Amino acid sequence: MNMKPIRDQFPILSVPENGKRLIYLDNAATSFKPLSVLEAVDNYYRMDNANPHRGVYTLGVRSTDIHENARLSAARFVNAGPEEIIFTQNATEALNLIAYSYGMEFLKEGDEILISVAEHHSNLVPWQRVAKHTGSKLVYLYPGPDGRITEEELDQKISSATRLIAIAHVSNVLGSEAPVKSIVEHARLCGAAVVLDCAQSVSHMPVDVKELGVDFAAFSGHKMYAPMGIGVLYGKKELLEKMPPFLSGGDMIASVHEQTATYAEVPRRFEAGTRNVGGEAGLAAAMEYITSIGWEAIRDHERALMDQMLNGLNALPYVTVYGSTDSRDRFGVISFNVDGVHPHDTATILDSEGIAVRAGHHCAQPLMDYLGIGSCVRASIAIYNTEEDISVFLNSLEQVRRWMGYGA
């Protein structure tokens, strides 16, 4: 892939960082936005700004069309029906919606909720609250040395009491892909619903909810080149129709009287209040942008960068990489530590060279406990990263221990 045209489409990459060329390797936290996305948001607020569904005047109709066309775009992107797409603020809100409107309603004492110890807190803490409220029990899956959940682990942990399985499609720390099809097969045998957190997968691989067979899926726009403040929840229509609203107020109702209210049909039942139509316009543009590049080109480019980074990290005897060292088992993310150097010091030293990486527990503290560490450094790539980015990152990393007073 010729990266020059790609990089030129992201204005922020032309802005120096600490006097150096910006090398942004924190894409698992949030990604930059191409011109087409920035223009879509700008055009909405310049030309079409109005509340959707609430005005019969022409401007209001245009805003409604943008809102619903964005829903159609999201539905096509994940191969769902438009009535199965709910707009949220982000993946966190989408996962909480499932937890409260499905988990709190349909789980009971004695039921089991199966999640991975590697889950982001957004797909862990809501299920802790559901378990506490309903009397259900949390059961954890633990990854092997390569960061992957094995068939043996699934066989041991899924039981006749399993009623819900919540799993990240790709780990935000280990970069490993969950065995989703196997999980779904197990879930069907015990009647469990499957919730898939796609926040870390949706910019790196196609997500086809029908092919995967999951009951719910959630992702954020800001990790896939779209604006912050917009996310998507997919839910099977037959399940959404059984669920009560998560938030109540304007635009999610059919009728309201002094003592009673009836709710709108799905998906509007779950979209209370004024919508982030500018963010939806940006999300639709981001999906179009990804589609225009193509999944094969994205995969080949990112895998080459993964190979380069993993080979470089593995060549440094004082670096510990967590999870698989095979780029074919990773999507976008590599987490590591430098012996004798706190992750925050590593990140600060790299920042002085214009290199942005993340250091901390990455909202995955149970996984940190399982790995026996308090925190780690995470480098994560996107389509605008280049071989030069990775080379500068690896060369700078070699200097970290020297800058901390070590000989090598």
C-alpha positions as CSV (number, residue, x, y, z in Angstrom):
1,M,0.0,0.0,0.0
2,N,1.3,3.5,-0.9
3,M,1.2,5.2,2.5
4,K,1.9,8.8,1.3
5,P,-1.7,9.4,0.0
6,I,-3.1,7.7,3.2
7,R,-1.0,9.9,5.6
8,D,-1.9,13.1,3.6
9,Q,-5.6,12.4,4.4
10,F,-5.0,12.8,8.1
11,P,-4.2,16.5,8.9
12,I,-3.0,15.9,12.4
13,L,-0.1,13.8,11.2
14,S,1.5,17.0,9.7
15,V,1.7,18.6,13.1
16,P,5.1,18.1,14.9
17,E,5.1,16.6,18.4
18,N,7.9,17.9,20.7
19,G,9.6,19.2,17.6
20,K,9.7,15.8,16.0
21,R,7.7,14.1,13.3
22,L,4.6,12.6,15.1
23,I,4.6,8.9,15.4
24,Y,1.2,7.9,16.8
25,L,1.0,4.4,18.2
26,D,-1.9,4.8,20.5
27,N,-4.6,3.9,18.0
28,A,-6.2,1.3,20.3
29,A,-7.2,4.2,22.5
30,T,-8.4,6.5,19.7
31,S,-7.6,6.9,16.1
32,F,-7.1,10.0,14.0
33,K,-9.8,11.2,11.5
34,P,-9.3,11.5,7.7
35,L,-10.4,14.6,5.8
36,S,-13.5,12.9,4.5
37,V,-14.7,12.4,8.1
38,L,-13.8,15.9,9.2
39,E,-15.6,17.3,6.2
40,A,-18.7,15.2,6.8
41,V,-19.0,16.5,10.4
42,D,-18.3,20.1,9.4
43,N,-20.8,20.0,6.5
44,Y,-23.5,18.7,8.8
45,Y,-23.1,21.5,11.3
46,R,-22.7,24.1,8.5
47,M,-25.6,22.9,6.3
48,D,-28.0,20.5,8.0
49,N,-28.0,21.0,11.8
50,A,-31.5,20.2,13.2
51,N,-33.1,17.6,15.5
52,P,-34.0,14.4,13.6
53,H,-37.5,13.1,13.7
54,R,-38.9,16.3,15.3
55,G,-39.3,18.8,12.5
56,V,-41.4,18.6,9.4
57,Y,-39.5,21.6,7.9
58,T,-37.0,20.9,5.2
59,L,-33.9,21.3,7.4
60,G,-35.3,18.8,9.9
61,V,-36.1,16.3,7.2
62,R,-32.5,16.6,5.9
63,S,-31.2,15.9,9.4
64,T,-33.5,12.9,9.8
65,D,-32.3,11.6,6.4
66,I,-28.6,11.9,7.5
67,H,-29.4,10.1,10.8
68,E,-31.3,7.2,9.2
69,N,-28.8,6.9,6.3
70,A,-26.0,6.6,8.8
71,R,-28.0,3.8,10.4
72,L,-28.2,2.1,7.0
73,S,-24.5,2.5,6.6
74,A,-23.8,0.9,10.0
75,A,-26.2,-1.9,9.2
76,R,-24.4,-2.7,5.9
77,F,-21.0,-2.4,7.5
78,V,-21.8,-5.3,10.0
79,N,-24.4,-7.1,7.9
80,A,-27.4,-6.4,10.1
81,G,-30.9,-5.0,9.6
82,P,-31.3,-1.3,10.2
83,E,-33.8,-2.0,12.9
84,E,-31.1,-3.9,14.7
85,I,-28.7,-0.9,14.9
86,I,-28.9,1.5,17.9
87,F,-26.7,4.6,18.1
88,T,-25.0,5.2,21.5
89,Q,-22.2,7.4,22.7
90,N,-19.6,4.6,22.5
91,A,-19.0,0.9,23.1
92,T,-19.2,1.5,26.9
93,E,-22.7,2.8,26.7
94,A,-23.7,0.0,24.3
95,L,-22.4,-2.6,26.7
96,N,-24.1,-1.0,29.6
97,L,-27.4,-0.9,27.6
98,I,-27.2,-4.7,27.2
99,A,-26.3,-5.2,30.8
100,Y,-29.2,-3.2,32.2
101,S,-31.9,-3.8,29.6
102,Y,-31.1,-7.5,29.0
103,G,-28.9,-8.7,31.9
104,M,-30.9,-7.1,34.7
105,E,-34.2,-8.3,33.1
106,F,-33.5,-11.8,32.1
107,L,-30.8,-13.2,34.3
108,K,-31.6,-14.7,37.7
109,E,-30.0,-16.3,40.8
110,G,-28.0,-19.4,39.8
111,D,-27.4,-18.2,36.3
112,E,-23.8,-17.9,35.1
113,I,-22.2,-15.0,33.2
114,L,-19.0,-16.1,31.3
115,I,-16.4,-13.5,30.5
116,S,-12.7,-13.4,29.9
117,V,-10.2,-12.1,32.5
118,A,-8.8,-10.1,29.6
119,E,-11.9,-8.0,29.2
120,H,-11.8,-4.2,29.1
121,H,-13.5,-2.8,32.2
122,S,-16.4,-1.7,30.0
123,N,-17.2,-5.3,29.4
124,L,-16.5,-6.5,32.9
125,V,-17.8,-4.0,35.5
126,P,-21.3,-3.9,34.1
127,W,-21.5,-7.7,34.4
128,Q,-20.2,-7.5,38.0
129,R,-23.2,-5.2,38.7
130,V,-25.6,-7.5,36.9
131,A,-24.3,-10.4,39.0
132,K,-24.7,-8.5,42.2
133,H,-28.2,-7.3,41.4
134,T,-29.6,-10.6,40.0
135,G,-27.7,-13.2,42.2
136,S,-26.1,-14.6,39.1
137,K,-22.4,-15.7,39.1
138,L,-19.4,-14.4,37.1
139,V,-17.2,-17.2,35.7
140,Y,-13.9,-16.3,34.1
141,L,-12.1,-17.7,31.1
142,Y,-8.3,-17.5,31.2
143,P,-6.1,-17.2,28.2
144,G,-3.1,-19.5,27.4
145,P,0.5,-18.2,27.1
146,D,-0.3,-17.0,23.5
147,G,-3.2,-14.9,24.8
148,R,-5.9,-17.0,23.2
149,I,-8.8,-18.8,24.8
150,T,-8.5,-22.5,24.2
151,E,-11.2,-25.1,23.4
152,E,-10.3,-26.9,26.6
153,E,-11.0,-23.7,28.6
154,L,-14.4,-23.3,26.9
155,D,-15.3,-26.9,27.6
156,Q,-14.4,-26.6,31.2
157,K,-16.2,-23.2,31.9
158,I,-19.4,-23.3,29.8
159,S,-22.1,-25.3,31.6
160,S,-25.8,-25.8,31.6
161,A,-26.0,-22.8,33.9
162,T,-24.3,-20.4,31.4
163,R,-26.9,-17.8,30.3
164,L,-24.7,-15.1,28.9
165,I,-21.2,-14.9,27.4
166,A,-19.5,-11.5,27.0
167,I,-16.2,-11.5,25.2
168,A,-13.9,-9.0,23.4
169,H,-13.5,-9.9,19.7
170,V,-9.9,-8.6,20.0
171,S,-8.2,-8.0,23.3
172,N,-7.1,-4.4,23.8
173,V,-3.9,-5.6,25.6
174,L,-3.0,-8.9,24.0
175,G,-4.3,-8.2,20.5
176,S,-5.6,-11.8,20.3
177,E,-8.8,-12.7,18.5
178,A,-11.5,-14.6,20.5
179,P,-12.7,-18.0,19.1
180,V,-16.1,-16.4,18.4
181,K,-17.6,-19.1,16.3
182,S,-16.7,-21.8,18.8
183,I,-18.1,-19.7,21.6
184,V,-21.4,-19.2,19.7
185,E,-21.6,-23.0,19.1
186,H,-21.2,-23.7,22.8
187,A,-23.7,-20.9,23.7
188,R,-26.4,-22.4,21.5
189,L,-26.1,-25.7,23.2
190,C,-26.9,-24.2,26.6
191,G,-29.2,-21.4,25.5
192,A,-26.8,-18.5,26.3
193,A,-26.8,-15.1,24.7
194,V,-23.4,-13.9,23.2
195,V,-22.3,-10.3,23.6
196,L,-19.3,-9.3,21.4
197,D,-17.2,-6.3,22.2
198,C,-15.9,-5.2,18.8
199,A,-14.2,-2.0,19.9
200,Q,-10.7,-3.3,19.0
201,S,-11.7,-5.4,15.9
202,V,-13.9,-3.2,13.8
203,S,-11.1,-1.2,12.3
204,H,-8.8,-4.2,11.6
205,M,-11.1,-6.8,10.2
206,P,-14.6,-7.3,8.8
207,V,-17.3,-7.8,11.4
208,D,-20.3,-9.8,10.0
209,V,-22.7,-10.3,12.9
210,K,-24.8,-12.8,10.9
211,E,-21.8,-14.9,10.0
212,L,-20.5,-14.8,13.5
213,G,-23.9,-15.6,14.9
214,V,-23.7,-13.3,18.0
215,D,-26.7,-11.9,19.7
216,F,-25.3,-8.5,20.5
217,A,-22.2,-6.5,19.3
218,A,-20.8,-3.1,20.3
219,F,-18.2,-0.8,19.0
220,S,-17.1,2.9,19.2
221,G,-16.6,5.2,16.3
222,H,-13.5,7.0,17.6
223,K,-11.4,3.8,17.3
224,M,-12.3,3.4,13.6
225,Y,-11.5,6.9,12.3
226,A,-14.8,8.4,13.2
227,P,-15.5,11.2,15.8
228,M,-15.7,10.7,19.6
229,G,-19.1,10.5,21.1
230,I,-20.7,8.0,18.7
231,G,-21.0,4.3,19.0
232,V,-23.1,1.4,17.7
233,L,-25.0,-1.4,19.4
234,Y,-26.2,-4.3,17.2
235,G,-28.9,-6.5,18.7
236,K,-31.0,-9.3,17.2
237,K,-34.4,-7.7,16.6
238,E,-36.3,-10.5,18.5
239,L,-34.2,-9.8,21.6
240,L,-34.4,-6.0,21.4
241,E,-38.2,-6.2,21.2
242,K,-38.3,-8.0,24.5
243,M,-36.0,-5.5,26.3
244,P,-37.1,-2.4,28.2
245,P,-35.5,1.0,27.4
246,F,-32.2,1.8,29.0
247,L,-32.8,5.6,29.1
248,S,-36.1,7.4,29.1
249,G,-37.3,10.8,27.7
250,G,-37.8,12.4,24.4
251,D,-38.1,10.5,21.1
252,M,-38.1,7.0,22.6
253,I,-41.9,7.0,23.3
254,A,-45.0,6.2,21.4
255,S,-47.3,8.1,23.7
256,V,-47.1,9.6,27.2
257,H,-49.9,10.3,29.7
258,E,-49.9,11.5,33.3
259,Q,-49.4,8.1,34.8
260,T,-48.3,5.9,31.9
261,A,-46.2,5.8,28.8
262,T,-45.7,3.4,25.9
263,Y,-42.5,3.0,24.0
264,A,-41.5,3.4,20.4
265,E,-40.5,0.4,18.2
266,V,-36.9,-0.7,18.1
267,P,-34.4,0.8,17.5
268,R,-35.8,4.2,18.5
269,R,-36.9,2.8,21.9
270,F,-33.3,2.9,22.9
271,E,-32.4,6.3,21.5
272,A,-33.7,8.8,24.0
273,G,-33.0,12.5,23.6
274,T,-31.3,14.5,20.9
275,R,-29.0,12.4,18.8
276,N,-25.4,13.1,17.8
277,V,-26.2,13.4,14.1
278,G,-22.9,15.1,13.4
279,G,-21.1,12.2,14.8
280,E,-23.3,9.8,12.9
281,A,-22.4,11.6,9.7
282,G,-18.8,11.2,10.6
283,L,-19.3,7.5,11.4
284,A,-20.9,6.9,8.0
285,A,-18.0,8.7,6.3
286,A,-15.4,6.6,8.3
287,M,-17.2,3.4,7.3
288,E,-17.1,4.5,3.6
289,Y,-13.4,5.4,4.0
290,I,-12.5,1.9,5.4
291,T,-14.5,0.2,2.7
292,S,-12.8,2.3,0.0
293,I,-9.4,1.0,1.1
294,G,-10.5,-2.6,1.4
295,W,-10.0,-5.2,4.1
296,E,-7.4,-7.1,2.3
297,A,-5.2,-4.1,1.8
298,I,-5.7,-3.1,5.5
299,R,-4.8,-6.6,6.6
300,D,-1.7,-6.9,4.5
301,H,-0.4,-3.5,5.5
302,E,-1.0,-3.9,9.2
303,R,0.3,-7.5,9.3
304,A,3.6,-6.2,7.8
305,L,3.9,-3.6,10.5
306,M,3.1,-6.2,13.1
307,D,5.8,-8.4,11.8
308,Q,8.3,-5.6,11.8
309,M,7.4,-4.5,15.3
310,L,7.4,-8.0,16.8
311,N,10.6,-9.0,15.2
312,G,12.2,-5.8,16.5
313,L,10.9,-6.3,20.1
314,N,11.8,-9.9,20.2
315,A,15.4,-9.0,19.2
316,L,15.7,-7.0,22.4
317,P,16.6,-9.3,25.3
318,Y,15.4,-6.8,27.9
319,V,11.9,-6.5,26.5
320,T,9.0,-8.8,27.5
321,V,6.1,-9.1,25.0
322,Y,2.8,-10.3,26.4
323,G,0.8,-12.7,24.3
324,S,1.6,-14.3,21.0
325,T,4.8,-13.4,19.1
326,D,3.2,-14.4,15.8
327,S,1.7,-11.5,13.9
328,R,-1.0,-13.8,12.4
329,D,-2.4,-14.1,16.0
330,R,-2.5,-10.3,16.6
331,F,-4.6,-7.4,15.4
332,G,-3.3,-3.9,15.9
333,V,-1.9,-4.2,19.4
334,I,1.4,-5.2,21.1
335,S,1.9,-4.8,24.8
336,F,5.3,-5.1,26.4
337,N,7.6,-4.0,29.2
338,V,11.3,-3.0,29.3
339,D,13.2,-4.7,32.1
340,G,14.0,-2.3,35.0
341,V,12.0,0.6,33.5
342,H,8.6,1.6,34.7
343,P,6.1,1.7,31.8
344,H,5.4,5.4,32.4
345,D,9.1,6.2,32.1
346,T,9.3,4.3,28.8
347,A,6.3,6.2,27.5
348,T,7.7,9.6,28.6
349,I,11.1,8.9,27.0
350,L,9.5,7.9,23.8
351,D,7.2,11.0,23.9
352,S,10.4,13.1,23.9
353,E,11.1,11.6,20.5
354,G,7.6,12.4,19.2
355,I,6.4,8.8,19.7
356,A,3.0,8.4,21.4
357,V,2.4,5.0,23.1
358,R,0.2,4.2,26.1
359,A,1.3,3.1,29.5
360,G,-0.8,1.8,32.4
361,H,-3.3,-1.0,33.1
362,H,-5.3,-0.2,29.9
363,C,-8.6,-0.6,31.7
364,A,-7.8,-4.3,32.1
365,Q,-6.7,-4.6,35.8
366,P,-7.8,-8.3,36.2
367,L,-5.6,-9.2,33.2
368,M,-2.7,-7.3,34.7
369,D,-3.2,-9.3,37.9
370,Y,-3.3,-12.5,35.9
371,L,-0.1,-11.6,34.1
372,G,1.6,-10.7,37.4
373,I,2.3,-7.1,36.4
374,G,0.9,-3.7,37.5
375,S,1.0,-2.1,34.1
376,C,2.7,-2.3,30.7
377,V,3.4,-0.3,27.6
378,R,1.1,-0.7,24.6
379,A,1.9,0.2,21.0
380,S,-1.0,0.0,18.6
381,I,-1.1,0.7,14.8
382,A,-3.5,2.0,12.2
383,I,-3.6,2.3,8.5
384,Y,-1.7,5.5,8.4
385,N,1.3,4.1,10.3
386,T,4.4,3.3,8.2
387,E,7.5,1.2,8.3
388,E,9.4,4.4,9.1
389,D,7.2,4.8,12.2
390,I,8.1,1.4,13.4
391,S,11.8,1.8,12.7
392,V,12.0,5.0,14.7
393,F,10.0,3.5,17.5
394,L,12.3,0.5,17.7
395,N,15.5,2.6,17.5
396,S,14.2,4.9,20.2
397,L,13.2,1.9,22.4
398,E,16.8,0.7,22.3
399,Q,17.9,3.9,24.0
400,V,15.3,3.8,26.8
401,R,17.5,1.7,29.2
402,R,20.5,3.9,28.5
403,W,18.5,7.1,29.3
404,M,17.5,5.4,32.6
405,G,21.1,4.7,33.5
406,Y,21.6,1.2,32.3
407,G,24.5,0.3,30.1
408,A,22.3,-1.4,27.5
